[in-house]
């Protein structure tokens, strides 16, 4: 029997790995020690991948990885490797792609079997204990008794993963048409659920990148259907169980088709992108509920994910007290005990005991109508009910905070924090709340000062004030995107120069031979059996699509046509996928929109540029890049010859061609008016 109560995960910083430190499974972190052991002992690798907030990861750990008998079997037959997919997304890409090729599906926990050199040959996701034990025996027997076939399968599978990852560089001119864009719009619209919002079917993920495409489509073309579908989705999400009606913030997804029952883990990346989306949607619609969601979600992030240095932790667990969602759900008695006489009315508003009833007498709070509508229906004064509701929510939050809290994943991931910096900038642009800008500035400065070494190498995460693990393409691309946005709202030139420097580093360190696209992992380190190249937009836009946007924008500011051409080449080379799977390439679709429809750089120069930019940024401006300066000395080429100490002017330019200077925001908006629908 296994007697050791501590394995080779001691000294790791990942909360997910440390959750498995005392498993009887002799887990190793990914690295040379595990691969050398597998080679030396002639055993296959068992690579198990998950993350700390993952509910089914916890279930499989409880059922199998803490069971001494199962652990003995795993230890005897395999070298067992535990990977945090958020810490090492490059490893996750490799084995997830392999499992999806084998089984047609993926998810976490991800359990993949590989040769001692790391090449995968079979895998799956969650398995119940008895099934898992049978799989362990069968895979080990295959490895011993049909070794040549297993090696051949690993070779074929690894080549398949590599082939799928590589989109070869085309040699034709990058040409795009309005018909191409119309095809993408039609595909995205057809994928939407016109009754419940979001994309069709269940489970329902928020997918901010898809909704952002719809918002940009409306903003650039005036397409009313795109706005209607977007508003439906935002309303349904904000009123459903996926949104925390008491504490703010969104869960990762809804397990059903009506946004009712969430998978309760809360991720920084979801909440950051949704802050951006709701803030921009408010700029278009003025819907008060959207403003409320932005403020509440930022408050949630600051309260529950914020860390003292101004950055944000990664996630909150789905479980507390060993139960999924226990922290968030309410019985009727709990609501009445917290609110007294107000309990029954507030219960009715949040659908407690009705649609909100979930399991074991507990309820998920839902908000299916606005307070004013509910009050009118009940014959109440709407303004008084809104005040009473606000006090009730405050009291319920106070009571909830006395419960056992979900575990915090305290990783500080650069790419996810970059999304939050961008979100704070978008919220600041919409609402002019100085605190939002201050937090964005503080976070960006912290990453630039502590997230890079003396040679300028960007790292993936910060741990205890020190940077660990070199950054991947998503860290670079999303940070560049955030710095561009921060420059647009702050006019601080250091941020756009930092974005430019990071772009140079991407060009140097992430080149993928034979492709216009970039590799996911930097060159120079020990490579995995198959390189990853992230192309498909998912819950986070693909790092390559983000980088293509960055190069497109930086080319306008710095006058580097090679970067603009590289962006066009990247779009050209993925266009075959874009034309067939529009909703899975939505961020590429937004880039196509910038190529097909007018894209403008608005240059604001003069002593009052800061005020003018604040006025301009109140408006939703898709397909617009804003650059401002209040002084004559500015290194950006777009300001050359445009500063006048006696007046502040706007220059609306498109690829170097500028209109007559404008004196007011209204004049600028007229020049930026959307094109006619097609």
Secondary structure, DSSP 4 states (H G I P E B T S, - for coil): ----S--TTTT---HHHHHTTTSSS--EESSHHHHHHHHHHT-EEEEEEE-TT-HHHHHHIIIIIT-HHHHHHHHHHEEEEEEETTT-HHHHHHHHHHHHHHHS---SSEEEEE-TTS-EEEEES---HHHHHHHHHHHHHHHHHSHHHHHHHHHHHHHHHHHHH--PPP-S-----HHHHHHHHHHHHHTB-TTT-SBSSSSEE--HHHHHHHHHHHHHH--HHHHHHHHHHHHHHHHSTTB-TTT--B-SEESSSSS-SEE--EEHHHHHHHHHHHHHHHHHH--HHHHHHHHHHHHHIIIIIB-TTS-B--EE-SEETTEETTTT-B-HHHHHHHHGGGHHHHHHHTTTTTTTEEETTEE-----S-HHHHHHHTT--HHHHHHHHHHHHHHHHHHHTTSPPPPEE--EEHHHHHHHHHHHHHHHHHH--HHHHHHHHHHHHHHHHHSB-TT--BEEEEETTEEEEE--HHHHHHHHHHHHHHHHHH--HHHHHHHHHHHHHHHHH-B-TT-SSB-SSPTTSPPPSS-----S--SS--HHHHHHHHHHHHHHHHT-HHHHHHHHHHHHHHHHHHTT-GGGGHHHHHHHHHHHS--EEEEEESTTHHHHHHHHHTS--TTEEEEEESSS----GGGTTT--TT--EEEEEETTEE-S-BSSHHHHHHHTPPPPP-
